[in-house]
C-alpha cells in the first residue's frame, strides 16, 4: 500500500521537510546552508529531538536527490519497509 507523506509537517518545535505518520518516518533534504559546523550541530540536535519523539530520521542532500534520485528512492523504500 502506498504511504502518504505530509510536506512541511510541524513536529515538536521543528518543521520536517517530509513526514510519513504511518511509518513514523521523517525525511530531511539538506541544501548548502546545512554544511557549516553550526548548521550541522543544529541538524544533529534536531534529529536527536525527533528520535526522542520516537521518529526515524533520514537525511539527503540536494545533490543526492538531483544526481542519485533512484538511490534516494530506494533508501526511502527500504526505510518504509523496516519494522517499527
Backbone as CSV, one residue per row, in Angstrom:
resi,resn,N_x,N_y,N_z,CA_x,CA_y,CA_z,C_x,C_y,C_z
1,UNK,0.838,-1.172,0.000,0.000,0.000,0.000,0.886,1.240,0.000
2,UNK,0.612,2.229,-0.858,1.403,3.460,-0.889,1.300,4.198,0.451
3,UNK,2.396,4.791,0.844,2.436,5.552,2.090,2.214,7.027,1.779
4,UNK,1.503,7.694,2.660,1.220,9.117,2.484,2.253,9.937,3.245
5,UNK,2.800,10.943,2.582,3.737,11.873,3.193,3.107,13.257,3.265
6,UNK,3.406,13.942,4.344,2.996,15.332,4.516,4.236,16.196,4.363
7,UNK,4.126,17.288,3.617,5.232,18.231,3.462,5.149,19.285,4.541
8,UNK,6.312,19.753,4.975,6.408,20.845,5.941,5.553,20.578,7.175
9,UNK,5.780,19.442,7.802,4.987,18.980,8.944,5.601,19.463,10.260
10,UNK,4.849,20.261,11.051,5.342,20.644,12.377,5.430,19.413,13.286
11,UNK,6.591,19.236,13.895,6.829,18.134,14.835,7.622,18.720,15.993
12,UNK,7.022,18.799,17.162,7.684,19.464,18.271,7.911,20.919,17.901
13,UNK,9.119,21.393,18.102,9.424,22.793,17.772,10.101,22.921,16.403
14,UNK,10.021,21.879,15.587,10.650,21.875,14.273,9.609,21.611,13.187
15,UNK,10.014,21.875,11.957,9.173,21.558,10.804,9.959,20.589,9.928
16,UNK,9.420,19.388,9.764,10.067,18.369,8.942,9.775,18.633,7.471
17,UNK,10.753,18.373,6.621,10.531,18.528,5.182,9.420,17.595,4.709
18,UNK,9.531,16.316,5.078,8.511,15.322,4.723,8.308,14.394,5.906
19,UNK,7.051,13.983,6.131,6.745,13.115,7.262,5.688,12.097,6.872
20,UNK,5.960,10.825,7.193,5.000,9.746,6.994,4.566,9.269,8.371
21,UNK,3.357,9.628,8.782,2.892,9.289,10.130,2.688,7.783,10.292
22,UNK,2.274,7.100,9.237,2.043,5.652,9.325,3.325,4.897,9.665
23,UNK,4.451,5.384,9.180,5.736,4.706,9.391,6.644,5.491,10.344
24,UNK,6.145,6.604,10.884,6.900,7.443,11.826,8.277,7.795,11.263
25,UNK,8.256,8.227,9.995,9.486,8.492,9.250,9.559,9.951,8.828
26,UNK,10.669,10.586,9.151,10.957,11.959,8.743,12.040,11.901,7.678
27,UNK,11.823,12.639,6.589,12.828,12.760,5.543,13.219,14.224,5.458
28,UNK,14.522,14.474,5.587,15.049,15.828,5.512,15.912,15.954,4.260
29,UNK,15.729,17.038,3.533,16.532,17.345,2.353,17.350,18.583,2.689
30,UNK,18.675,18.421,2.722,19.563,19.488,3.161,20.202,20.207,1.982
31,UNK,20.022,21.522,1.965,20.676,22.371,0.980,22.044,22.801,1.467
32,UNK,22.698,23.651,0.707,24.056,24.091,1.018,24.182,24.743,2.387
33,UNK,23.145,25.393,2.863,23.220,26.092,4.149,23.384,25.131,5.325
34,UNK,23.218,23.847,5.109,23.313,22.861,6.185,24.742,22.374,6.417
35,UNK,25.699,22.854,5.657,27.029,22.268,5.712,28.070,23.158,6.381
36,UNK,27.633,23.997,7.302,28.559,24.702,8.176,28.610,23.934,9.492
37,UNK,29.631,24.179,10.290,29.724,23.493,11.584,28.501,23.784,12.443
38,UNK,28.085,25.044,12.476,26.924,25.433,13.289,25.647,24.745,12.802
39,UNK,25.444,24.720,11.495,24.241,24.093,10.935,24.245,22.588,11.181
40,UNK,25.400,21.972,11.099,25.476,20.522,11.344,25.154,20.202,12.798
41,UNK,25.600,21.045,13.729,25.258,20.838,15.145,23.757,21.017,15.354
42,UNK,23.173,22.035,14.721,21.729,22.272,14.816,20.966,21.068,14.268
43,UNK,21.376,20.572,13.111,20.699,19.422,12.498,20.792,18.191,13.389
44,UNK,21.933,18.003,14.051,22.074,16.850,14.936,21.154,16.984,16.146
45,UNK,21.070,18.193,16.722,20.127,18.413,17.844,18.695,18.157,17.382
46,UNK,18.378,18.631,16.218,17.037,18.457,15.660,16.730,16.977,15.449
47,UNK,17.665,16.246,14.849,17.456,14.811,14.625,17.315,14.067,15.946
48,UNK,18.112,14.447,16.941,18.020,13.813,18.261,16.645,14.055,18.869
49,UNK,16.144,15.280,18.792,14.818,15.592,19.335,13.741,14.782,18.624
50,UNK,13.837,14.669,17.314,12.850,13.903,16.557,12.917,12.422,16.927
51,UNK,14.126,11.893,17.080,14.268,10.494,17.505,13.703,10.297,18.911
52,UNK,13.876,11.292,19.783,13.312,11.219,21.137,11.790,11.193,21.118
53,UNK,11.186,11.658,20.039,9.729,11.579,19.862,9.321,10.213,19.281
54,UNK,10.294,9.339,19.087,10.005,8.017,18.540,9.970,7.985,17.029
55,UNK,10.563,8.982,16.384,10.555,9.069,14.925,11.896,8.612,14.368
56,UNK,11.858,8.098,13.161,13.079,7.772,12.430,13.374,8.922,11.494
57,UNK,14.637,9.259,11.336,15.043,10.393,10.503,16.059,9.910,9.483
58,UNK,15.808,10.213,8.212,16.837,10.007,7.193,17.051,11.328,6.479
59,UNK,18.299,11.578,6.151,18.683,12.846,5.541,19.331,12.599,4.182
60,UNK,19.053,13.501,3.284,19.691,13.521,1.975,20.118,14.950,1.704
61,UNK,21.138,15.119,0.884,21.457,16.475,0.456,20.889,16.697,-0.941
62,UNK,20.824,17.947,-1.338,20.236,18.286,-2.638,20.922,17.547,-3.786
63,UNK,22.250,17.426,-3.711,22.984,16.775,-4.787,22.585,15.306,-4.921
64,UNK,22.410,14.625,-3.789,21.960,13.230,-3.841,20.610,13.130,-4.540
65,UNK,19.697,14.024,-4.186,18.355,13.983,-4.776,18.414,14.239,-6.282
66,UNK,19.258,15.177,-6.686,19.338,15.533,-8.101,20.122,14.501,-8.934
67,UNK,21.190,13.954,-8.375,22.083,13.099,-9.154,21.871,11.606,-8.923
68,UNK,21.270,11.256,-7.779,21.105,9.841,-7.439,19.667,9.569,-7.004
69,UNK,18.737,10.105,-7.756,17.328,10.056,-7.370,16.842,8.624,-7.132
70,UNK,17.218,7.712,-8.002,16.766,6.320,-7.845,17.307,5.718,-6.552
71,UNK,18.548,6.031,-6.214,19.125,5.550,-4.965,18.431,6.140,-3.750
72,UNK,18.085,7.415,-3.840,17.341,8.069,-2.757,15.986,7.375,-2.586
73,UNK,15.313,7.142,-3.687,14.012,6.459,-3.627,14.157,5.062,-3.021
74,UNK,15.234,4.359,-3.364,15.465,3.023,-2.812,15.666,3.090,-1.299
75,UNK,16.453,4.064,-0.829,16.675,4.203,0.621,15.377,4.529,1.339
76,UNK,14.545,5.373,0.733,13.244,5.692,1.341,12.377,4.433,1.372
77,UNK,12.345,3.705,0.263,11.574,2.460,0.215,12.047,1.467,1.263
78,UNK,13.360,1.353,1.431,13.907,0.452,2.458,13.463,0.887,3.850
79,UNK,13.501,2.198,4.115,13.094,2.715,5.426,11.615,2.457,5.661
80,UNK,10.809,2.607,4.621,9.373,2.354,4.769,9.083,0.878,5.038
81,UNK,9.934,0.006,4.517,9.727,-1.434,4.671,10.198,-1.965,6.025
82,UNK,11.030,-1.184,6.727,11.556,-1.646,8.019,10.430,-1.765,9.036
83,UNK,10.577,-2.738,9.910,9.631,-2.878,11.024,9.845,-1.731,11.988
84,UNK,8.752,-1.226,12.512,8.866,-0.160,13.515,8.242,-0.604,14.811
